[in-house]
Amino acid sequence: MRYLLGLGSNLGDRLENLARAVAALREVGEVQSLSGVYETNPVGFADQPRFYNMALLLESDLEPDTLMLLLADLQQALGKATPFPNGPRVIDIDILLAEDMVIDSSELTLPHPRMHERLFVLQPLAEVDPLAIHPVLGVTVEHLLGALDPGDPAERVVSPGQFQLAIDALG
């Protein structure tokens, strides 16, 4: 199954946190493509450090609910300690899209319910797969990104190639 994931970190060594998460995701499936890393302002709760955000394409045999549980375990293992919703975190990993699936359960909502409103999600996601279709809205990621007000644009601070070097440095 083809998954598009969004990752974020704003505590500790943000780049290393993202690199460790991607390295761990390689145990779950095949990471096909990585975006660059973007520095963004927090959304929801503003009194916290800026985030590093990125996106990736993961191919995995896991079903969405199983992947979600694995991601929760992975986040805990990497130190996700979010004291409250939208609060600071070592790592956050969200399933944004799972092929053309639409799921609305108490455990999982796909596509991610706010992805189309968030520049910090769409900007890196457009690097990974600009032509991915939002299965509810019926438009591409590229279209969603173009429709957003770029009032607070994300700044790319690390290219995909540089980020791959950070992952490789973990050994």
Summary of the structure (lengths in Angstrom):
residues: 171
radius of gyration: 14.8
end to end distance: 27.4
largest distance: 40.8
contacts: 542
relative contact order: 0.23
helix: 33%
strand: 25%
